[in-house]
Amino acid sequence: MISCYSKLWPDHPFTFLIPYQNPERCIPNTKRQYILTPPDLKFTVLTLLQELDDEEWVYWCIDDKYPIHFEVNRITCIYESITNQDVRGISGILFCRARRMLNPNYLTGNSISIGKERLLERKAYQQIWIHQFVQVKVLRYMFECFPDKIIQASVMDNLKDRLIKPSTHALFVTETNCAVFGESTSSGVITANCKKSLSEKGLKIPEWQTTLPAAAVIIGTI
């Protein structure tokens, strides 16, 4: 995932916060900050967020997805609007309009504009797992509401759907899509697209991958 960001957006402004339990896996890099966390999913995320203010913006990018295509100029403009504090009343901006975000039933019908981008308001936490700009309070609230023990990541889909989104969590998606993402795994098996991407970048296939790859999973079209 980090390798893909370096390729698609070489001068990206991010420092990736990476949770770890085994220090031997930490690779020093100025664009990475390693944080020792518990292994449980809920407390991994809450530990990453514990030093951050609720109103602070972060770029939420869990590593089960990786970017394939970016309209970098548009995404950079969104980032600059956030850093210039030109986004009052907004708590999250998703720039990959795909899947349920194309269904009006998952939108409120409200819209606003920042710069040249028209943003559509999302009703709930749908597509929260896709990479996006979001305020810390949104992630903290979600994970604090989750049970302490989460057996597997897929359980969180149903958990988030049961949450009532506070009115202060104003989440938006760009009217037109800016990005395409690939999913790295499907049911614990590397996807065909991820295997191809790893090979193209000279990265090793993980040792735990011993079966044929799963079908390709691509999110978004340009």
C-alpha positions as CSV (number, residue, x, y, z in Angstrom):
1,M,0.0,0.0,0.0
2,I,2.8,2.5,1.0
3,S,4.7,1.5,-2.2
4,C,1.7,2.4,-4.3
5,Y,1.3,5.8,-2.7
6,S,5.0,6.5,-3.4
7,K,4.5,5.6,-7.0
8,L,1.2,7.4,-7.7
9,W,1.7,10.4,-5.5
10,P,5.5,10.8,-5.0
11,D,5.3,14.1,-3.1
12,H,2.3,13.1,-0.9
13,P,2.2,14.9,2.4
14,F,1.6,11.8,4.6
15,T,3.5,10.2,7.4
16,F,2.0,6.7,7.8
17,L,1.3,5.6,11.4
18,I,2.0,1.9,11.4
19,P,1.0,-0.3,14.4
20,Y,3.3,-3.1,15.3
21,Q,3.9,-5.8,17.9
22,N,7.1,-7.2,16.5
23,P,9.9,-4.5,16.2
24,E,11.8,-6.7,13.8
25,R,9.2,-5.9,11.1
26,C,9.7,-2.1,11.5
27,I,11.6,-0.6,8.5
28,P,13.0,2.8,9.2
29,N,11.7,5.5,6.9
30,T,11.1,9.3,7.3
31,K,7.5,8.8,5.9
32,R,6.7,6.1,8.6
33,Q,6.1,6.3,12.3
34,Y,5.8,2.9,14.1
35,I,3.5,2.7,17.1
36,L,3.4,-0.2,19.5
37,T,-0.2,-1.3,19.9
38,P,-2.2,-4.2,21.3
39,P,-3.0,-6.8,18.6
40,D,-6.8,-6.5,19.0
41,L,-8.3,-4.5,16.1
42,K,-10.3,-2.1,18.3
43,F,-7.4,-1.2,20.6
44,T,-4.9,-1.0,17.7
45,V,-6.9,1.8,16.1
46,L,-7.7,3.6,19.4
47,T,-4.0,3.5,20.4
48,L,-3.0,5.1,17.0
49,L,-5.5,7.9,17.7
50,Q,-4.9,8.4,21.5
51,E,-2.5,11.4,21.1
52,L,-4.7,13.1,18.5
53,D,-7.4,15.7,19.1
54,D,-11.0,14.9,18.0
55,E,-11.1,17.7,15.5
56,E,-7.8,16.8,13.9
57,W,-7.9,15.6,10.3
58,V,-6.1,12.4,9.3
59,Y,-5.9,10.4,6.2
60,W,-7.5,7.0,7.0
61,C,-5.9,4.3,4.9
62,I,-6.0,0.8,6.2
63,D,-3.7,-1.6,4.3
64,D,-6.3,-4.0,3.0
65,K,-6.7,-1.6,0.1
66,Y,-4.1,0.1,-2.1
67,P,-4.4,2.8,-4.8
68,I,-4.3,1.9,-8.5
69,H,-5.2,5.3,-10.0
70,F,-5.4,8.8,-8.6
71,E,-6.4,12.1,-10.0
72,V,-3.7,13.7,-8.0
73,N,-4.4,17.4,-8.7
74,R,-8.0,17.0,-7.5
75,I,-7.1,15.1,-4.4
76,T,-4.3,17.6,-3.6
77,C,-6.9,20.4,-3.8
78,I,-9.1,18.6,-1.3
79,Y,-6.1,18.2,1.0
80,E,-5.2,21.9,0.7
81,S,-8.8,22.9,1.5
82,I,-8.6,20.8,4.7
83,T,-5.2,22.1,5.7
84,N,-6.4,25.7,5.1
85,Q,-9.4,25.0,7.4
86,D,-11.8,25.8,4.6
87,V,-14.0,22.9,5.5
88,R,-16.1,23.9,8.4
89,G,-19.1,21.6,9.1
90,I,-17.4,18.7,7.3
91,S,-16.0,15.7,9.2
92,G,-15.0,13.4,6.3
93,I,-14.3,13.6,2.6
94,L,-14.3,10.4,0.5
95,F,-13.0,10.9,-3.1
96,C,-13.7,7.4,-4.4
97,R,-17.3,7.4,-5.5
98,A,-18.1,3.8,-6.0
99,R,-20.3,0.9,-4.9
100,R,-23.0,2.1,-2.5
101,M,-22.0,5.8,-2.9
102,L,-23.5,5.6,-6.4
103,N,-26.9,4.7,-4.8
104,P,-28.9,7.7,-3.8
105,N,-30.4,5.7,-0.9
106,Y,-27.1,6.1,0.9
107,L,-26.9,9.9,0.4
108,T,-28.9,12.5,2.2
109,G,-29.6,14.7,-0.9
110,N,-27.6,17.6,0.6
111,S,-24.5,18.9,-1.1
112,I,-21.8,21.6,-0.7
113,S,-18.8,22.8,-2.6
114,I,-15.2,23.3,-1.7
115,G,-13.1,24.8,-4.4
116,K,-14.1,23.2,-7.6
117,E,-15.4,20.0,-6.0
118,R,-19.1,19.3,-5.4
119,L,-19.5,17.1,-2.4
120,L,-22.6,14.9,-1.6
121,E,-23.5,14.1,2.0
122,R,-23.4,10.5,3.1
123,K,-26.1,9.2,5.4
124,A,-24.0,6.9,7.5
125,Y,-20.6,5.1,7.7
126,Q,-20.9,3.3,4.4
127,Q,-17.6,3.0,2.6
128,I,-15.7,4.1,5.7
129,W,-13.0,1.4,4.9
130,I,-12.0,3.1,1.7
131,H,-9.1,5.6,2.0
132,Q,-10.3,9.1,2.8
133,F,-9.8,12.3,4.7
134,V,-11.6,12.1,8.1
135,Q,-11.6,13.8,11.5
136,V,-10.3,11.7,14.4
137,K,-13.7,12.0,16.2
138,V,-15.4,9.9,13.6
139,L,-12.9,7.0,13.9
140,R,-12.7,7.2,17.6
141,Y,-16.5,7.1,18.0
142,M,-16.8,4.1,15.7
143,F,-14.2,2.0,17.4
144,E,-15.2,3.0,20.9
145,C,-18.7,1.7,20.1
146,F,-17.3,-1.7,18.8
147,P,-16.9,-4.6,21.2
148,D,-13.5,-5.2,22.7
149,K,-13.1,-8.6,21.0
150,I,-13.5,-8.6,17.2
151,I,-13.0,-12.1,15.8
152,Q,-12.2,-11.0,12.3
153,A,-12.2,-7.7,10.4
154,S,-15.3,-8.5,8.3
155,V,-17.4,-8.4,11.4
156,M,-16.9,-4.6,11.6
157,D,-19.1,-4.1,8.5
158,N,-22.2,-5.1,10.3
159,L,-21.1,-3.4,13.5
160,K,-20.7,0.0,11.8
161,D,-24.1,-0.4,10.0
162,R,-25.8,-0.6,13.4
163,L,-24.3,2.7,14.6
164,I,-26.4,5.9,14.7
165,K,-24.2,8.6,13.2
166,P,-24.1,11.8,15.3
167,S,-25.1,14.9,13.5
168,T,-21.7,16.3,14.1
169,H,-20.2,13.6,11.9
170,A,-20.9,15.2,8.5
171,L,-19.4,12.8,5.9
172,F,-19.2,13.6,2.2
173,V,-18.2,12.0,-1.1
174,T,-17.1,13.8,-4.2
175,E,-19.8,13.9,-6.9
176,T,-17.4,12.4,-9.4
177,N,-14.8,9.8,-8.8
178,C,-11.1,10.7,-8.3
179,A,-9.6,7.3,-7.5
180,V,-9.5,3.6,-8.1
181,F,-8.4,1.2,-5.4
182,G,-7.7,-2.5,-5.4
183,E,-8.4,-4.9,-2.5
184,S,-5.4,-6.8,-1.2
185,T,-7.2,-9.9,0.0
186,S,-10.6,-11.6,-0.1
187,S,-11.5,-14.0,2.7
188,G,-7.9,-14.1,3.8
189,V,-6.5,-14.9,0.3
190,I,-4.5,-12.5,-1.8
191,T,-6.4,-11.2,-4.8
192,A,-5.2,-11.7,-8.3
193,N,-4.8,-7.9,-8.7
194,C,-2.7,-7.7,-5.5
195,K,-0.5,-10.5,-6.6
196,K,0.1,-8.8,-10.0
197,S,0.8,-5.5,-8.2
198,L,3.3,-7.1,-5.8
199,S,5.1,-8.8,-8.7
200,E,5.3,-5.5,-10.7
201,K,6.9,-3.7,-7.8
202,G,9.4,-6.5,-6.9
203,L,7.7,-7.2,-3.6
204,K,7.5,-10.7,-2.1
205,I,4.4,-12.7,-1.9
206,P,3.7,-13.3,1.8
207,E,4.7,-16.7,3.1
208,W,1.2,-17.4,4.4
209,Q,-0.2,-17.2,0.8
210,T,-0.1,-20.9,-0.3
211,T,-3.2,-21.2,-2.5
212,L,-4.2,-19.8,-5.8
213,P,-5.1,-16.1,-5.7
214,A,-8.7,-15.0,-5.2
215,A,-10.6,-13.2,-8.0
216,A,-9.6,-9.6,-8.6
217,V,-11.4,-6.9,-6.6
218,I,-11.3,-3.3,-8.0
219,I,-13.1,-0.4,-6.4
220,G,-14.1,2.6,-8.6
221,T,-13.8,3.5,-12.3
222,I,-12.6,6.7,-13.9
